[in-house]
Amino acid sequence: MPDAVHRVTIKEIARRCGVSPGAVSYALNNRPGVSEATRARVLQVAAELEWVPNRAARQLSAARSETLGLVLARSAQTLVEEPYFMGFVGGVESVLSERSYALALQVVADLDEELLTYRKWSAERRVDGVIVVDLRVGDPRIAVLRKLGMPAVLVGDPTLADGMPCVWTDGTAAMNAALEHVASLGHRTVARVAGRPDFGDVWIRDRAFDLATHRLQLAARIHHTDYSAHEGATATRAALAEYPRPTAIVYDNDLMAVAGLAVIQGQSLRVPEDVTLVAWDDSPLCSITRPTLTALSHNTVGYGAEVTRHLLDALTGRLSTAVVGSPPIHRWRTHNSGG
């Protein structure tokens, strides 16, 4: 019943909550005049009914919040440990500070909570637009954002964005470069310690890894993780226990690569003499380890800044194309050791 969303009215919400339409209006617009319990009940019912504000009325009555939103459905521990998001958020803030905009950053447990956050932000007019990360295949957030009429820029490949504005890097080309590099060093057995298989960029890398290892005639296996150091270490142990043992391992982030290095050294193996490691998303972690690690360098600060500029352009109508294709910004950074 997709059309039912557009027929839900404030009067219907009021009837279900047992309050007046005026109270519903106060609650939805985050204005004083109702209790917190009533406000919470109204927002809950509005979310259940998938109520969408009247966009024409909002344009007439509401000024911009001068705030952009970013919701991260990951564990707080992973976010603390992983350098990627610190760099990405730093890039976002570098642009917002120039425009006197603020960032509403929300960490949630899963996609369901993320969708509830978007509905709440829309109802309360909390943000002018959102940056959406960690795209999934058939991502349910896209349909909800369209229903809400919430401006968004997606961080991910156009094949995952369903025509929504997106900023992306070419994961297939980067994976080909990584595997051609290890093959050129003479490696014939390669493992990959990957992120979550439901993430779209991991899905793209999985396909690229399978095709490239077949083309290069490499024996290969993928181990999926949650991107954390703990699971990166566990996956490395599993890879090293296989026969034949891989002589090269490609990691989906630098945090897992550093954790894998510790596991390898704990088994009295040498890097790069016994095992070559390649890390995605280079950071200072790769250069302060001993030995230092080879990495596919990705300017995460610049990436966050680019995404933010495109979202601000979308808010002012300057973003005319549905897909913003960013050229691959991965580049090799080969440290002293590690292949």
RODO-2510 file (C-alpha; in nm, 4 decimals, decimal comma):
residues 339
     n   res          X          Y          Z
     1     m     0,0000     0,0000     0,0000
     2     p     0,2627     0,2592    -0,1012
     3     d     0,0065     0,5327    -0,1742
     4     a    -0,1310     0,5138     0,1806
     5     v     0,1740     0,6991     0,3094
     6     h     0,0673     1,0150     0,1316
     7     r    -0,2899     1,0040     0,2701
     8     v    -0,1944     0,9890     0,6380
     9     t    -0,2949     1,3171     0,8060
    10     i    -0,2317     1,4877     1,1359
    11     k    -0,5956     1,4214     1,2242
    12     e    -0,5416     1,0463     1,1804
    13     i    -0,2357     1,0558     1,4060
    14     a    -0,4318     1,2584     1,6629
    15     r    -0,7170     1,0062     1,6591
    16     r    -0,4820     0,7139     1,7176
    17     c    -0,2977     0,8943     1,9960
    18     g    -0,6142     1,0281     2,1627
    19     v    -0,4942     1,3887     2,1525
    20     s    -0,5871     1,7019     1,9591
    21     p    -0,4488     1,7805     1,6111
    22     g    -0,2828     2,0852     1,7663
    23     a    -0,0920     1,8650     2,0090
    24     v     0,0220     1,6462     1,7207
    25     s     0,1424     1,9543     1,5339
    26     y     0,3388     2,0729     1,8374
    27     a     0,4977     1,7293     1,8785
    28     l     0,5883     1,6839     1,5120
    29     n     0,7366     2,0316     1,4891
    30     n     0,9337     1,9902     1,8140
    31     r     0,7586     2,2856     1,9736
    32     p     0,6689     2,3324     2,3420
    33     g     0,3131     2,2737     2,4561
    34     v     0,3009     1,8956     2,4965
    35     s     0,4553     1,6552     2,7458
    36     e     0,7549     1,4445     2,6521
    37     a     0,5409     1,1315     2,6834
    38     t     0,2887     1,2705     2,4355
    39     r     0,5624     1,3834     2,2006
    40     a     0,7200     1,0358     2,2067
    41     r     0,3826     0,8688     2,1451
    42     v     0,3052     1,0991     1,8505
    43     l     0,6464     1,0388     1,6915
    44     q     0,6051     0,6636     1,7372
    45     v     0,2631     0,6574     1,5723
    46     a     0,3798     0,8869     1,2924
    47     a     0,6700     0,6487     1,2230
    48     e     0,4408     0,3441     1,2301
    49     l     0,2055     0,5095     0,9807
    50     e     0,5016     0,6285     0,7714
    51     w     0,3642     0,9800     0,7854
    52     v     0,5385     1,2235     0,5512
    53     p     0,5168     1,6027     0,6053
    54     n     0,3513     1,8136     0,3400
    55     r     0,6542     1,9332     0,1434
    56     a     0,4870     2,2447     0,0047
    57     a     0,3829     2,3554     0,3524
    58     r     0,7306     2,2893     0,4859
    59     q     0,8901     2,5006     0,2152
    60     l     0,6624     2,7897     0,3065
    61     s     0,6955     2,7661     0,6822
    62     a     1,0336     2,6199     0,7660
    63     a     1,3779     2,7738     0,7457
    64     r     1,6803     2,5490     0,6989
    65     s     1,8258     2,3863     1,0056
    66     e     2,1795     2,4383     0,8680
    67     t     2,2585     2,0872     0,9877
    68     l     2,3482     1,7745     0,7917
    69     g     2,2947     1,4248     0,9259
    70     l     2,5134     1,1145     0,9303
    71     v     2,3929     0,7884     1,0842
    72     l     2,6431     0,5073     1,1446
    73     a     2,4966     0,1616     1,2007
    74     r     2,8106     0,0108     1,3487
    75     s     2,9319    -0,0788     1,6929
    76     a     3,0800     0,2083     1,8896
    77     q     3,3954     0,0023     1,9482
    78     t     3,4573    -0,0454     1,5758
    79     l     3,4130     0,3265     1,5159
    80     v     3,6618     0,4113     1,7902
    81     e     3,9190     0,1688     1,6496
    82     e     3,8830     0,2287     1,2752
    83     p     4,0807     0,5255     1,1351
    84     y     3,8640     0,5442     0,8205
    85     f     3,5632     0,7061     0,9855
    86     m     3,7722     0,9513     1,1844
    87     g     3,9234     1,0739     0,8592
    88     f     3,5910     1,0750     0,6753
    89     v     3,4108     1,2726     0,9470
    90     g     3,7066     1,5098     0,9630
    91     g     3,6599     1,5784     0,5922
    92     v     3,2874     1,6390     0,6413
    93     e     3,3526     1,8848     0,9227
    94     s     3,6199     2,0679     0,7224
    95     v     3,3562     2,1705     0,4668
    96     l     3,0733     2,2337     0,7131
    97     s     3,2868     2,4677     0,9223
    98     e     3,3390     2,6862     0,6157
    99     r     2,9619     2,7100     0,5580
   100     s     2,8579     2,7558     0,9254
   101     y     2,6769     2,4210     0,9111
   102     a     2,6655     2,1610     1,1886
   103     l     2,6812     1,7802     1,1738
   104     a     2,4253     1,5621     1,3536
   105     l     2,6118     1,2327     1,4043
   106     q     2,4088     0,9369     1,5343
   107     v     2,5480     0,5895     1,6098
   108     v     2,2826     0,3145     1,6026
   109     a     2,2738    -0,0624     1,6317
   110     d     2,1255    -0,1579     1,2942
   111     l     1,9396    -0,0458     0,9826
   112     d     1,6000    -0,0479     1,1555
   113     e     1,7227     0,2106     1,4056
   114     e     1,8797     0,4081     1,1229
   115     l     1,5457     0,4239     0,9386
   116     l     1,3701     0,5378     1,2569
   117     t     1,6309     0,8120     1,2936
   118     y     1,5610     0,9415     0,9428
   119     r     1,1867     0,9485     1,0110
   120     k     1,2387     1,1315     1,3379
   121     w     1,4758     1,3832     1,1815
   122     s     1,2289     1,4445     0,9005
   123     a     0,9341     1,4904     1,1365
   124     e     1,1301     1,7282     1,3588
   125     r     1,2991     1,9085     1,0660
   126     r     1,6236     1,8343     1,2410
   127     v     1,8487     1,8167     0,9316
   128     d     1,8474     1,9593     0,5805
   129     g     1,9951     1,6463     0,4240
   130     v     2,1874     1,3292     0,5042
   131     i     2,5040     1,1457     0,4046
   132     v     2,4364     0,7725     0,3697
   133     v     2,7240     0,5259     0,4117
   134     d     2,7676     0,1473     0,4033
   135     l     2,5268     0,0889     0,1139
   136     r     2,3633    -0,2519     0,0874
   137     v     2,2541    -0,4434    -0,2210
   138     g     1,8855    -0,3506    -0,2578
   139     d     1,9293    -0,0951     0,0217
   140     p     1,5960    -0,0297     0,2039
   141     r     1,7053     0,3197     0,3067
   142     i     1,6743     0,4522    -0,0467
   143     a     1,2960     0,4021    -0,0663
   144     v     1,2437     0,5543     0,2792
   145     l     1,4515     0,8634     0,1996
   146     r     1,2545     0,9112    -0,1225
   147     k     0,9233     0,8859     0,0656
   148     l     1,0409     1,1379     0,3198
   149     g     1,1647     1,3720     0,0477
   150     m     1,4908     1,4013     0,2386
   151     p     1,7897     1,5207     0,0309
   152     a     2,0726     1,2678     0,0431
   153     v     2,4046     1,1810    -0,1128
   154     l     2,5028     0,8146    -0,0962
   155     v     2,8608     0,7016    -0,0435
   156     g     2,8886     0,4077    -0,2786
   157     d     2,8911     0,2716    -0,6297
   158     p     2,6168     0,3837    -0,8746
   159     t     2,5079     0,0202    -0,9150
   160     l     2,3934     0,0338    -0,5507
   161     a     2,2395     0,3841    -0,5531
   162     d     1,9266     0,3252    -0,7658
   163     g     1,9634     0,6619    -0,9366
   164     m     2,0220     0,8599    -0,6161
   165     p     2,3142     1,1068    -0,6076
   166     c     2,6293     0,9245    -0,5062
   167     v     3,0031     0,9712    -0,4709
   168     w     3,2146     0,6636    -0,5250
   169     t     3,5522     0,5098    -0,5917
   170     d     3,6140     0,2192    -0,8262
   171     g     3,6476    -0,0829    -0,5986
   172     t     3,6839    -0,3208    -0,8929
   173     a     3,9826    -0,1339    -1,0364
   174     a     4,1441    -0,1105    -0,6931
   175     m     4,1014    -0,4846    -0,6301
   176     n     4,2493    -0,5656    -0,9708
   177     a     4,5480    -0,3456    -0,8886
   178     a     4,6008    -0,5180    -0,5529
   179     l     4,5895    -0,8689    -0,6982
   180     e     4,8040    -0,7837    -0,9989
   181     h     5,0577    -0,6430    -0,7522
   182     v     5,0786    -0,9614    -0,5439
   183     a     5,0804    -1,1796    -0,8575
   184     s     5,3735    -0,9783    -0,9936
   185     l     5,5649    -1,0705    -0,6784
   186     g     5,5192    -1,4392    -0,7602
   187     h     5,2384    -1,5241    -0,5158
   188     r     5,0033    -1,8038    -0,6250
   189     t     4,7881    -1,8480    -0,3115
   190     v     4,6030    -1,5436    -0,1791
   191     a     4,3544    -1,4876     0,1040
   192     r     4,1260    -1,1904     0,1531
   193     v     4,0071    -1,0720     0,4942
   194     a     3,6928    -0,8844     0,3962
   195     g     3,4239    -0,6758     0,5633
   196     r     3,0581    -0,7627     0,6056
   197     p     2,9121    -0,9517     0,3061
   198     d     2,5854    -0,7538     0,3194
   199     f     2,7733    -0,4295     0,2503
   200     g     2,7568    -0,3276    -0,1137
   201     d     3,1216    -0,2262    -0,1471
   202     v     3,2266    -0,5623    -0,0017
   203     w     2,9952    -0,7380    -0,2485
   204     i     3,1602    -0,5474    -0,5352
   205     r     3,5083    -0,6323    -0,4075
   206     d     3,4064    -0,9983    -0,3624
   207     r     3,3048    -1,0219    -0,7277
   208     a     3,6182    -0,8396    -0,8422
   209     f     3,8362    -1,0664    -0,6240
   210     d     3,6781    -1,3840    -0,7670
   211     l     3,7147    -1,2666    -1,1270
   212     a     4,0708    -1,1389    -1,0853
   213     t     4,2016    -1,4457    -0,9020
   214     h     4,0480    -1,6666    -1,1717
   215     r     4,2053    -1,4533    -1,4472
   216     l     4,5456    -1,4550    -1,2744
   217     q     4,5156    -1,8260    -1,1878
   218     l     4,5545    -1,7695    -0,8154
   219     a     4,4261    -2,0062    -0,5475
   220     a     4,2083    -1,7874    -0,3271
   221     r     3,9663    -1,7742    -0,0352
   222     i     3,7607    -1,4977     0,1291
   223     h     3,7010    -1,4630     0,5043
   224     h     3,4251    -1,2150     0,5981
   225     t     3,4379    -1,0125     0,9212
   226     d     3,2796    -0,7089     1,0879
   227     y     3,5891    -0,4926     1,0115
   228     s     3,7066    -0,5105     1,3744
   229     a     4,0601    -0,5883     1,4902
   230     h     3,9341    -0,8931     1,6810
   231     e     3,7658    -1,0518     1,3805
   232     g     4,0547    -0,9497     1,1568
   233     a     4,2892    -1,1445     1,3816
   234     t     4,0520    -1,4441     1,3944
   235     a     4,0192    -1,4489     1,0148
   236     t     4,3989    -1,4307     0,9777
   237     r     4,4414    -1,7368     1,2007
   238     a     4,1839    -1,9226     0,9922
   239     a     4,3607    -1,8264     0,6689
   240     l     4,7012    -1,9371     0,7974
   241     a     4,5562    -2,2749     0,9016
   242     e     4,4499    -2,3530     0,5439
   243     y     4,6462    -2,5712     0,3051
   244     p     4,8182    -2,4508     0,1066
   245     r     4,8891    -2,1581     0,3333
   246     p     4,8413    -1,8218     0,1606
   247     t     5,1588    -1,6275     0,0933
   248     a     4,9669    -1,3003     0,0474
   249     i     4,6675    -1,1592     0,2348
   250     v     4,4586    -0,8600     0,1245
   251     y     4,2666    -0,6815     0,4030
   252     d     3,9575    -0,4639     0,3616
   253     n     4,0895    -0,2079     0,6101
   254     d     4,4146    -0,1150     0,7772
   255     l     4,2912    -0,1981     1,1274
   256     m     4,2479    -0,5659     1,0386
   257     a     4,5815    -0,5689     0,8552
   258     v     4,7647    -0,4513     1,1663
   259     a     4,5817    -0,7110     1,3770
   260     g     4,6750    -0,9752     1,1185
   261     l     5,0383    -0,8694     1,1314
   262     a     5,0451    -0,9408     1,5046
   263     v     4,8966    -1,2885     1,4464
   264     i     5,1509    -1,3683     1,1755
   265     q     5,4431    -1,2574     1,3875
   266     g     5,3015    -1,4588     1,6787
   267     q     5,3332    -1,7697     1,4607
   268     s     5,7019    -1,6943     1,3928
   269     l     5,6330    -1,5998     1,0323
   270     r     5,7969    -1,3020     0,8646
   271     v     5,6439    -1,0168     0,6675
   272     p     5,7054    -0,9893     0,3758
   273     e     5,9387    -1,2890     0,3424
   274     d     5,6750    -1,5501     0,4365
   275     v     5,3507    -1,3550     0,3959
   276     t     5,2882    -1,0308     0,2048
   277     l     5,0153    -0,8071     0,3510
   278     v     4,8168    -0,5461     0,1586
   279     a     4,5871    -0,3078     0,3493
   280     w     4,2915    -0,1107     0,2132
   281     d     4,2537     0,2555     0,3216
   282     d     4,6031     0,3569     0,4196
   283     s     4,6530     0,5393     0,7509
   284     p     4,9394     0,6115     0,9937
   285     l     4,8774     0,2633     1,1370
   286     c     5,0455     0,1159     0,8287
   287     s     5,3621     0,3220     0,8699
   288     i     5,4143     0,2861     1,2457
   289     t     5,4046    -0,0951     1,2480
   290     r     5,7245    -0,2951     1,2227
   291     p     5,7603    -0,3925     0,9477
   292     t     5,5574    -0,1211     0,7790
   293     l     5,2786    -0,2321     0,5462
   294     t     5,1908    -0,1869     0,1816
   295     a     4,8537    -0,0165     0,1387
   296     l     4,6084     0,1056    -0,1190
   297     s     4,6067     0,4686    -0,0134
   298     h     4,2712     0,6419     0,0007
   299     n     4,2356     1,0096     0,0912
   300     t     3,9495     0,9629     0,3379
   301     v     3,9540     1,3266     0,4510
   302     g     3,9233     1,4426     0,0919
   303     y     3,6527     1,1825     0,0294
   304     g     3,4421     1,3093     0,3208
   305     a     3,4871     1,6670     0,2001
   306     e     3,3837     1,5769    -0,1559
   307     v     3,0686     1,3983    -0,0387
   308     t     2,9722     1,6973     0,1776
   309     r     3,0209     1,9480    -0,1035
   310     h     2,7939     1,7437    -0,3295
   311     l     2,5213     1,7268    -0,0642
   312     l     2,5357     2,1034    -0,0132
   313     d     2,5127     2,1447    -0,3907
   314     a     2,2054     1,9191    -0,3918
   315     l     2,0382     2,1404    -0,1299
   316     t     2,0782     2,4444    -0,3527
   317     g     1,9768     2,2704    -0,6737
   318     r     2,3243     2,2801    -0,8274
   319     l     2,3573     1,9010    -0,8383
   320     s     2,1786     1,8246    -1,1640
   321     t     2,3059     1,4741    -1,2356
   322     a     2,1676     1,1687    -1,0569
   323     v     2,5102     1,0088    -1,0211
   324     v     2,8308     1,1856    -0,9280
   325     g     3,1095     0,9662    -1,0588
   326     s     3,4331     1,0203    -0,8708
   327     p     3,7498     0,8920    -1,0387
   328     p     3,9313     0,6226    -0,8405
   329     i     4,1303     0,7939    -0,5692
   330     h     4,3089     0,4815    -0,4480
   331     r     4,6816     0,4895    -0,5111
   332     w     4,9688     0,2666    -0,4073
   333     r     5,1639     0,3634    -0,1021
   334     t     5,4396     0,1080    -0,0565
   335     h     5,6224     0,1349     0,2733
   336     n     5,9691    -0,0018     0,3421
   337     s     5,8546    -0,3612     0,3850
   338     g     5,5466    -0,5730     0,3369
   339     g     5,5749    -0,6402    -0,0360
***
